[in-house]
């Protein structure tokens, strides 16, 4: 399902979403009568560099300044972070963190942030956008990966065959939509043959006021059985010293 079809299905009451020359997605659309969603993101498998991260964060802060009533959607078909010496020397990690914090700030201010994976995404671009939203959904053709196994082998110094073996039984080692869903990172896969607008409205009604539930989902789906328990213990320990 291409971006144009996604936008038509998401915004049956009209939209002004455009893809800029640098691959950034910007705009807004009506997913119901008089219900507006703000839209940011990456298209055309664009790598996320310093300029892109700064532009998206600036757009988010501008949206926050208007105190919107509707959600912010982050549509994503990206490469990883931009792999250039220039971006690294300029401190790309800090720009990515700034973007992630802008999304978290929106959520803390009561503005639902919803990631929508419709293509590829990986590494820093994935973490600073989709994984920084309150809740993440995907379309069936999405191809997310925090890190591909060959790259993981180079970083960990483990043989690729060892990682491939672990990936068969341990979702946190494995790329792909099914594995990310099992860990709880992806909340739900939307049905492209049905109205995306209707599925968005249903999702908004189901949002947990308690915040991020990905660790709990990971336990329920047996993808991250220990994460919720450990997080709870760390929080309790921190509160005991408050």
N, C-alpha and C positions, 0 to 999 in steps of 0.2 A: 504494500500500500504506500503510494508516494505521498510526499508532503502536501501537494495540492488537494488530493483526495481526503487526506486527514483533516485539513483545514475546513473543507466543505462539510464534512461529517461532524466536526467539532462545533462549528459556528454556523448553524443553519439560518441565523438571523443577521449574518453579515460579519465581515472582518476587514481589517486593513493590514494584516500581517504580510511582511515582505522579507525576502532574503537579500541581504546586502551583498555587494561584490566580494566582501571579505568572508562570506559564509555565515555571518551572524543573522539570527532570526529576531525580528523586532516587530512589535505591533500589539494589537488587541482585537478581541472579537466577542460577539454576543452568542453565548452558548444556550441562552434561553431569552425570552422576551425581557428586555431591560435588565439582563444579568450579564455583566461584562467581565471577561477574564483578560488579564494582561499576559503577554506572551514574550518570552525571550528564548534563546537557544542557539544551537549550531546545526547547520545543514551541510550537505554535500561532502560529508566525511572530512570536515575542516579540522585541522589541528588547532588546539587552543594555545595561543601565545600571549605575550605580555599585553599587546594592544587589545586583543579580543577579550581577555579577562577583565581588563580595566574598563572597556566599553560596556560589557554586560553588567559589571558591578555598578557602574555609574547609572545605567538605566534602571537597575533595581532600586538604588537609593532615590532616584528621581520619582519612581513609582511610590515608594514609601512616603515621600514628602507629600503626596496627594492623598494618603490614607484611603486606598481603594477599598471598596466593600467586597469585591470579588476576589477570586484566587489568582495566583501567578502560576502560569504553566511554563515549564522548561522543556521544550521540544529538542530532541537530541539525535543527531546522526553525525558523529564526529570521529576523528582519529584520536590519538592520545594527545597529551600536551605536546607543544611544538619542540622537536628535538634539535635545537640549535644552540651553539655555543653562546651566541649573542643573548638569547633569552635566559639561559642559565646564569650568565654573568650579570644580567640586569635584575636577577632575583625572581625568576618566574614562580618559584614556590611561594613567595610572599604574595604575589598577585593572585595566584590560585586560591590561597588562603583568604585573601580579601574578598574574592568572589563568593566563596563558600560561606563566609561570615555574613555577607549581605543577605544571602538566602536564609540563613538561620535567624538573622535579625528580623526579617519579614515574618517568619513563623512566630517568633517571640512576641511580635506586635499583633498577633491574631489574624494574620493574613495567610491563608492556606497556600503552601507551595507544593506543587505537584509536578513531578518529573514524568515525562512521557518519552520512553525509548521507542524509536521507530526505525532505527538503523543500527549502525555500528557505533561503539564507543569503548574507550579503554583508558586505563591508567589515570593520570592526573586530571584529564578532561572529564572523565567519568566521576571521579571523586569530588571535584570542585563544583559540579553542576547537579547531575541526577541524584547522587548519593547525599547531597547536602539539602535536598528537599525534604519536606515532612513525610511525603509518601511517594512511592515510585511505582508506576505501572508501565507496561510494555505492550507492544503489538507483536504478533507471533514471529515476524521476521527479524526481530531485534537481535543484535549480536553483541552483547556486553561482555567485557572481560576486564577485570582489574589489572591482570597481567597475564600475557600468554605464557604457555609452559616453556618454550625455548628461552624467553627472557628470564623467567623464574629460575631456570636451570643455571643461567649465567650468573645471576645474583647470588643464589644459594650455594653454588658450586656442587649441587647434587646432579647426578646423571639424569638426563631427560627421561629415560626409561623408568627411573624410580618415581619421578613426579607423575608420569602417565599412569603408573600403577596406583599411586595414592589418589589420583583424580577419579579413578573408577569407584572408589568407596567413600571419598571425603570431599563433599561439594566445595569447601573453601579453597581447595587446591585447583579447582576446575573452572575454566571459562564457560560461557554459554548461558542462555536464558534459563534453562531448566535448573541449573546449579545455583544461579543467583536467586531464583525463586525459592529453592529449598533452604537456602541460608536465611531467608526472610528479607533480603535486600529488595527484591521485587515483590510488591504486595499482590499484584494481580496482573494477568494477561488479558487485555481487552479483546473482544471479538470484532474484527474489522467488518464483518458482514452486518453488524447491527449499528445503530446510531451511537457514535462516540459522544455526542452531546448528552444523550440519555445516560450513558455509562459514567460520564463525568459527574452529572448531577447525583447519581446514585452514590458515587464515591464520596462526594462532599457531605452527603447525609450520614455516611458511615464513619467519618473521621473521628478518631479517638481523641477526646479532649485531654487525655493524659499524656499526649505527645508521641514520640517515636516508639513504635512497638516492634521494630525489626528483630531485636534480640528475642522477644517472646515468640514471634513468628518462626524464627529459626529453631527454637526449641520444639514448638508444636510440629514443625515439618521435619524434624530430626536432621536438620542441616547444620545447626550450631547448638548442640544440646547443653553446653555449659555457659554460653555467653550471658544469658539473662541472670543466672544464679550468681556469676562472678560480678556482674555489674551491680546487682542488688547488694552484695556484700561490701563492695567498694563504696557505694553510696552510704550505706549504714555506718561504715567505719569513718567516712568523712564527716558525717553529721555528728558523730560522737565526739569529734574534736572541735566542732563549731562553737 
